[in-house]
């Protein structure tokens, strides 16, 4: 698989590592998330190299590679998540890791491997994902944020609009969990408060994007769609504010819960978010000042 249909760089020379994790075992509503990684990468082949928000071609100045998909042969949930941890732990940590899911249960082990010293999880999501267990499993896709909170990470949740009352109680009581509920973001003072918080974050951060955090009118192809949600421009502004923050040490990010649909609109939105994330991160870290790699972009027919 390729990103933007460009040649894959070697792992040693790549600035961005893209890891497909087509794991789907605990989905509770609409199946198909295992097809998400391939659909995002396929849709990326239809994007222009030029990223209009920042006014540059990221692939002229940084190299990326799509890693082999994480194998799914593990017999149990626990075995798979241990295998995922070991896979990510072996990857070089000086570059940007972007995982493409698959279901949301994949996030904790990647965080443990990539950000073991602790830090902040920035979560775009319709759901709080703070259940201690669900349907008999702590590895359910309803549980990843609870698992991370239990391990001492701070949570900054954005776009939440579906949660159990016990999750709501935990949010109210716990100082390490801050939730910006979806409808409240329509209030200018709350929206600006969120952006100021993102701009002032410091230290290790992991970004996790559950695509159901967006309005299902924009992206209906998700495992558990919910009414409401972020607009495209809200989402882009959130990403730009966070990823342009030079005080943030981005340990990695994931994009999960895409269920590809025949019209390809959801796939394209996810691919465009991937491109913008790389662009914002790369520009803020000065990759636009680097000499052109020359090996990533071939002749483009006009």
TORPA-609172 format. One record per residue: z negated, x, y of N, C-alpha, C in turn; residue in one letter. Coordinates in steps of 0.05 Angstrom, whole numbers, plus 5000, padded with zeros to 4 digits. Each point is the difference from the previous one (the first is absolute). Example, Ala and Ser with C-alpha at 12.3 -4.5 7.8 and 13.67 -1.06 7.14 Angstrom:
! TORPA-609172
484452644886500049825024500050185024a 501449935021499950165024498649855022s 
! end
This chain:
! TORPA-609172
500050174976500049835024500050185025x 501249895022500250155025499049835023x 499150135021499449875025502350045020x 500949795012502350015018502650104986x 499950004973502350094984500650305006x 497950155008500350285006499050174976x 501050254998499050184979497050045001x 498850014977497150064999499550305004x 498150065018499250285003498150074977x 499550264996498050084980497249915010x 498249974981497349925008498850215018x 500650254994498850235015500950005029x 502549915005501150025028499849735014x 499349794986500149735013497749965019x 500649875023497949935019498849724993x 501649844987499249734993500549964970x 497949924985500349934972499849704997x 501949884987500149724995499549954970x 497949864993499249974972500349704992x 501949944983500249724990497849954979x 498549785004497949934980500649704992x 501849964982500849724993498149864981x 497450015007497949904983499549705006x 500049844979499649715003498649904975x 497349975002498549904977498149785007x 499149985025497949805007501149795020x 502650005005501149805019499249724992x 499149845019498949744994501749765009x 502250055013501649785010503050054994x 501450145017502850044997500650284989x 501250024977500550264988502550135012x 500350254993502450155010499350245016x 497550065005499350235017500850274988x 500350004973500950254988502850095008x 501549805011502750075009500150085029x 497749995013499950065029500950285008x 499050214987500850275008503050055000x 501349924978502950044998501549845021x 499049755006501349835019499850125028x 497750115007499750135027501850235003x 500150174980501750245002503049935000x 500749794985502849915000500749895027x 498249845012500649895027500250225021x 498550224996500050225020502850125002x 501649974980502750125002501849865020x 499149765009501549855020498950045029x 498050175003498950065026501750225014x 500149995026501150225015498150245000x 501050245001498250235002498550005026x 501249905022498850005026497849795001x 497650085009497849825003499749945030x 500649755007500449935028497450005016x 497749954987497549975014499350275013x 500350224986499350265010502450165009x 502449904995502450135010500850264987x 499750024973500750244986500849944971x 501150204986500649984972497950164984x 498049874990497950164986501150174978x 502049914985501050154978501650255007x 500550035026501250265009498050225003x 497449925002498050195006497750034980x 499949814981498050024979501349934974x 498950104978501149964974498249814984x 501249844984498549814983501050024971x 498349914982500849984972498749764988x 501549864982499049784985499150124973x 497549984994498950114976500649824976x 499850094976500349834976497949775001x 500749774991498149784999497650074982x 497749905008497750034983500449854974x 499650144978500449874974498049784995x 500849804985498449764997499149964971x 499950224985499549984971497049974993x 498250035020497249994994499249734987x 498350014980499349764985498149815016x 498250115015498149845015500250045030x 498949815015500050035029498650265009x 497750054988498550245008501650264994x 501450004978501650244993502350035020x 501349785008502250035019498950115026x 497849895010499050095026499150294999x 498950094978499350284997502650175000x 502049914987502650144999501250025029x 499749785015501050005028498550205016x 497450004998498350205014500950284994x 500450064974500850284993502750075010x 501949815000502750055011499850075030x 498649845015499850055029498450255007x 497950054984498350235005501650274998x 502150004984501550244995502150055022x 500549815017502050035021498950165023x 501850155014499050155023499049815022x 497950095014498749825019500850055029x 501750205005500750075027502349825011x 501249844983502249835010499149715000x 501849825007499449715001500749884973x 498149864988500549854975500249715007x 502249874991500449725003500549884972x 498249834991500349874974501249725004x 501949934982501249735001499249854975x 498549775004499349844977501949774996x 499749874978497649974984497949835014x 497949944984497849835010498050175016x 498249865014498250135018497750154986x 499749964975497850144985500450305000x 502450105007500650284997498650175022x 499149885021499150165024497650184995x 497849904988497550164999500450284987x 501250024977500250264986501650205017x 502049905014501650195017498250105024x 498449825011498250085021498050204990x 498849954976498050194989501350274996x 502550014991501350254995500950155026x 500749855020501250115024498050045022x 497949835000498150005022497149994989x 499350194983497449994986497750045019x 500550125023497850055019499149755015x 501349774995499349765015501849965024x 499649785014501749945023500349705003x 502249925014500549735007502549894986x 499849764989502349864989500949805020x 502550035010501249795017501749834983x 499349744999501249814981501449785015x 502649974996501549775009500349814976x 499049755003499849834976499449725008x 500949814984499149725004497349954988x 499350164979497649964984498050235005x 497549934998497950205004499850204977x 500749914975499950184977497350124996x 497949855005497350104998498449874977x 501449914980498549894977499050224982x 497549994991499050214982501650014974x 500849774990501849984977501449735001x 502249984986501549754999501449974973x 499749774989501149954973499150214980x 497550085003498850184981500650305004x 501350075022500850285004499350105027x 498850255002499550135026502650125010x 502150014983502550125008502049795009x 499249755003501849795009501050055028x 502349905007501150045027498449865022x 498049844992498249885020497650175006x 499850244988497650165001500250285014x 502450105008500150285008498350075024x 499749825019498550085024497050004994x 499149834982497250014992499450264986x 501850104983499650254986499850235020x 501749995020500050225020497449985017x 499349765008497549975016497650104984x 499949944974497850094982499850305000x 502250145002500150294999499450135027x 499449835021499250115026502150015021x 502449914995502150005020499649775020x 500850045025500049795020502749854999x 499849745005502449834998500649885027x 502550025009501049865023502349824991x 499349744999501949804989501449855022x 502649964996501749885021501749774988x 499849765011501649784992498849824979x 497450034994498849854979500049705006x 500649844980500049715003499649854974x 498950144980499449874974497850174986x 497749874996497850154988497949814989x 498450094981497849854988497650025019x 498249804999497749995018498350254996x 499850104976498450244995501350255013x 502650005001501450225015499449975029x 500049765011499449955028497250095007x 498149954982497250085004499850305000x 501450134982499950305000501150125026x 502249885010501150105025498149975023x 498549785001498149955021497650194999x 499250074975497650154997500550315000x 502450084994500550284995501250145024x 498750215010501050135024502450174995x 500550074974502450174994502549834995x 499849745005502449834997500549865026x 502350045012500849865024502649844994x 499949745004502349834993501149875025x 502650045005501349855022501649784987x 498849765002501349764988502549935015x 501949904984502749965009500249845026x 498949765001500349835023498750115025x 497850154996498750125023501750215014x 501950114985501850205012501949885021x 500149745001501649865020498750015027x 497350065001498650025025500450285011x 501150025025500750275011497750204999x 497549915005497850195001499450114972x 500349834979499650104973502250194991x 502549925007502350184994499750275012x 499250015026499750265013497650154989x 498049864992497750134988500850144974x 501749874984501050124975501650255006x 501849985019501750235006498350245011x 498149945016498250215010498450134978x 499249844981498650114977501850184983x 502449924995501950164985500650265015x 500349985026500650245016497750205002x 497649904995497650175002498950104973x 501349924978499150094974500250304998x 498250124985500150294996499450064970x 501050224991499450094973501849894979x 499250024975501749924977500449695000x 502549924996500849724999502049964978x 499749784986502149904981500949735010x 502749975001501249745009501049864976x 499149754996501049844978501249745011x 502549954993501549765011500649824977x 498549784998500849784982501949835016x 502549974990502049875016499549715005x 498049874986499349735007498449985026x 499450235011498850005027501849905021x 502650004994502049905020500649714995x 501049875021500849724999502049964977x 499549814982501949954978502749905010x 500249925025502649935011501750255004x 498750235001501450265002500450124973x 497949984983500150134974498749814980x 501649844988499049804980499750124972x 501350234996499950124973497550174996x 497749874996497550144995498549854978x 498150144988498649894977498449755006x 498650005023498249785007500449935030x 502249875007500549945028497949815012x 499550035026498149835015501249935027x 499649755009500949925027498850185021x 501450035022499150175022500950284995x 498750195013500650284995501250145024x 500350264998501050175021503049955005x 500850025025502850005006501150284996x 502650035000501250264996499150195022x 500049915025499450185022497050075001x 498349814991497250074998499650224979x 501349974977499750204979501050275009x 502350015013501150265010498150125020x 498949845018498250115020497550114987x 498949874980497750104985500650274988x 502350014986500750254987500550235021x 501349935022500650215020497450105013x 498149825005497550075012498450184982x 499849934975498450154981501450274993x 502550004994501450244990500650205022x 500049905025500450185023497450135009x 497849924988497350115007499750274988x 500050215016499950284989497250074990x 498049845007497350054990499649904972x 501949844990499949904973501250204980x 498650054979501050164978500949814978x 502649935001501049804981500250134972x 498249914982500050114973502349884983x 500949765008502149874985500149715008x 502049864988500249725005501449874975x 499649744998501549854979501049745011x 502149904988501249745006500349854974x 498749774998499849874974500749705002x 500249884976500349714996502749885007x 502150165003502649895004501049874974x 501149765002501449874978502949965009x 501850164991502849985010501249734996x 501649915020501449754999503050045003x 501549794992502950034999501250055028x 498749905021501250045027499550275012x 498250164987499550285008498550035027x 499349785013498850025027497250144998x 498449924980497450124997500250294993x 502050074983500450284993500650175025x 501849895017500850155024497750035019x 498449805004497750035018498250224990x 499450014974498350214989501350285004x 502650024996501450255003499950105029x 500449815018499950075029497250095008x 497949864989497350095006499550284989x 501150064977499750274989501350205019x 502449955009501450185018498550045026x 498949785012498650025025497450164996x 498749964978497550154994500550305000x 502150084986500850285000500750105027x 501549845016500850085026497650045019x 498249815000497650015018498350254993x 499550034974498450224990501450275007x 502650024995501450255004500250085029x 500649805017500250055029497450105011x 497849874993497350075010499250284992x 501150104978499350264990502150215005x 501849935018501850205011502450074983x 500749844980502350074983502649995016x 500049855021502449995017500650275013x 498050175001500350275012501050204980x 500049924974500950194979503050025000x 501150224991502950024996500949794980x 502549925003501149804981500250134973x 499249854979500150114973502950044991x 501849825009502850034992500649924972x 498049964983500549954972499649714993x 498949845019499349734993502049805008x 501750065019501949805010502850114997x 501749864987502850084997501749885021x 502649984994501949895019499749704999x 499849875023499749715002502649895011x 501249824986502549875009499449815023x 501450025021499649825023501949764997x 
! end
